[in-house]
Amino acid sequence: MGRAVLRNIRENLFWAFLYNCIGIPLAAGAFAWLTGWTLPPMFGAAAMSLSSFCVVMNALRLNLFDLHSTKQDIRRRYRQTISKEEPVMQKTIRIEGMMCPHCEATVRKALEALDTVETAEVSHEKGTAVVTCSAPADDAVLRQAVEDKGYTVTEIA
């Protein structure tokens, strides 16, 4: 229901924005020099009423929403069972020289750019990077990726 309401709000905002982008310059006489079109105030008032009517009618479409239907549910994609997954390896890398979140992001990007690394959780406060690998990763490759960014690797466990 919440998604339907948000979609309805976005639709109403889009059409109101489009309507006003056309209607306000027309009422102000911006097209008069080009096409000779002007909008008398009486028609402008009627057009604004029609705009409000359309927004209300669009909002009333929510009454047609079936709250108990499962058709609108998002199907969640669950991971395969643990027995079917490939073995996951974790390595903890101790790193010196990281002082801020920017340093964390730099090290994380460098490690996640490697083919065997799935995720890297980096902490400048602890001075560590916990790397999750989908395949066996060579310690020298991990060390080189971090040291290429200007940080010092003290230990890989």
C-alpha positions as CSV (number, residue, x, y, z in Angstrom):
1,M,0.0,0.0,0.0
2,G,2.9,2.4,0.9
3,R,4.5,1.8,-2.5
4,A,1.2,2.5,-4.3
5,V,0.7,5.8,-2.3
6,L,4.3,6.9,-3.1
7,R,3.8,6.1,-6.8
8,N,0.5,8.0,-6.8
9,I,2.2,11.0,-5.2
10,R,5.0,11.0,-7.8
11,E,2.4,10.8,-10.6
12,N,0.5,13.7,-9.2
13,L,3.7,15.8,-8.8
14,F,4.8,15.0,-12.3
15,W,1.5,16.0,-13.9
16,A,1.1,19.1,-11.8
17,F,4.6,20.2,-12.7
18,L,4.0,19.6,-16.4
19,Y,0.7,21.4,-16.2
20,N,2.2,24.4,-14.5
21,C,5.2,24.5,-16.8
22,I,2.7,25.0,-19.7
23,G,-0.1,26.9,-17.9
24,I,1.8,29.6,-16.0
25,P,3.7,31.0,-19.0
26,L,0.5,30.8,-21.1
27,A,-1.4,32.8,-18.5
28,A,1.4,35.3,-18.2
29,G,1.4,35.9,-22.0
30,A,4.8,34.4,-22.7
31,F,3.6,32.8,-25.9
32,A,1.6,35.9,-27.1
33,W,4.4,37.3,-29.2
34,L,5.0,33.9,-30.9
35,T,1.6,32.4,-31.4
36,G,-0.8,35.1,-30.2
37,W,-2.2,32.8,-27.5
38,T,-3.2,34.3,-24.2
39,L,-5.3,32.8,-21.4
40,P,-8.1,34.8,-20.0
41,P,-8.4,34.8,-16.2
42,M,-11.7,33.0,-16.3
43,F,-10.2,30.1,-18.3
44,G,-7.2,30.1,-16.0
45,A,-9.4,29.6,-12.9
46,A,-11.3,26.8,-14.7
47,A,-8.0,25.2,-15.6
48,M,-6.7,25.3,-12.0
49,S,-10.0,23.7,-10.8
50,L,-9.6,21.0,-13.5
51,S,-6.1,20.4,-12.3
52,S,-7.2,19.9,-8.7
53,F,-10.0,17.6,-9.9
54,C,-7.5,15.5,-11.8
55,V,-5.2,15.2,-8.8
56,V,-8.1,14.1,-6.6
57,M,-9.4,11.6,-9.1
58,N,-5.9,10.1,-9.5
59,A,-5.6,9.8,-5.7
60,L,-9.0,8.1,-5.5
61,R,-7.6,5.3,-7.7
62,L,-6.0,4.0,-4.5
63,N,-9.5,2.8,-3.5
64,L,-9.0,0.1,-6.2
65,F,-5.9,-1.2,-4.4
66,D,-6.4,-4.7,-3.1
67,L,-4.6,-4.7,0.2
68,H,-4.8,-8.5,0.7
69,S,-3.5,-9.4,-2.8
70,T,-0.1,-10.9,-3.0
71,K,0.4,-9.7,-6.6
72,Q,2.1,-6.5,-5.5
73,D,4.5,-8.2,-3.1
74,I,8.2,-8.1,-3.9
75,R,9.6,-11.5,-4.2
76,R,12.8,-11.8,-2.1
77,R,15.7,-13.6,-3.7
78,Y,17.2,-15.8,-1.1
79,R,20.7,-17.0,-1.3
80,Q,21.4,-20.7,-2.0
81,T,21.7,-22.9,1.0
82,I,25.0,-23.1,2.7
83,S,25.8,-26.6,1.4
84,K,25.5,-25.4,-2.2
85,E,27.6,-22.3,-1.8
86,E,31.3,-22.1,-2.5
87,P,33.5,-22.0,0.6
88,V,34.0,-18.4,1.8
89,M,37.3,-17.3,3.3
90,Q,38.0,-14.4,5.6
91,K,41.3,-12.8,6.2
92,T,42.1,-10.0,8.6
93,I,44.7,-7.5,7.5
94,R,46.4,-5.2,10.0
95,I,47.1,-1.8,8.3
96,E,49.0,1.2,9.6
97,G,48.6,4.7,8.3
98,M,44.8,5.0,8.1
99,M,43.5,8.1,9.9
100,C,40.0,8.9,8.5
101,P,37.0,7.5,6.7
102,H,38.5,8.6,3.4
103,C,41.5,6.3,4.1
104,E,39.0,3.5,4.8
105,A,37.2,4.1,1.5
106,T,40.5,4.1,-0.4
107,V,41.6,0.8,1.1
108,R,38.1,-0.7,0.6
109,K,38.1,0.2,-3.1
110,A,41.6,-1.1,-3.6
111,L,40.7,-4.5,-2.0
112,E,37.3,-4.9,-3.6
113,A,38.9,-4.2,-7.0
114,L,40.7,-7.6,-6.7
115,D,39.0,-10.5,-8.5
116,T,38.9,-12.9,-5.5
117,V,37.6,-10.3,-3.0
118,E,33.8,-10.1,-2.5
119,T,33.7,-7.6,0.3
120,A,36.1,-5.7,2.5
121,E,35.2,-4.2,5.9
122,V,37.8,-1.6,6.7
123,S,38.1,0.3,10.1
124,H,40.6,3.1,10.5
125,E,40.0,3.1,14.3
126,K,41.0,-0.6,14.7
127,G,43.5,-0.4,11.9
128,T,42.1,-3.6,10.3
129,A,40.5,-4.7,7.1
130,V,38.4,-7.9,7.2
131,V,38.3,-9.3,3.6
132,T,35.8,-11.9,2.5
133,C,37.1,-13.9,-0.5
134,S,35.2,-16.3,-2.8
135,A,38.4,-18.2,-3.7
136,P,41.8,-18.5,-2.1
137,A,43.5,-15.1,-2.2
138,D,47.3,-14.7,-2.2
139,D,48.6,-12.7,0.8
140,A,51.1,-11.0,-1.5
141,V,48.4,-9.7,-3.8
142,L,46.4,-8.3,-0.9
143,R,49.5,-6.7,0.6
144,Q,50.5,-5.2,-2.7
145,A,47.0,-3.7,-3.3
146,V,47.0,-2.0,0.1
147,E,50.7,-0.8,-0.1
148,D,50.1,0.6,-3.6
149,K,47.7,3.1,-2.0
150,G,50.4,4.2,0.5
151,Y,49.5,2.3,3.6
152,T,51.7,-0.3,5.5
153,V,50.5,-3.9,6.0
154,T,51.8,-5.3,9.3
155,E,50.1,-8.6,9.4
156,I,47.7,-10.8,7.4
157,A,45.8,-13.5,9.4
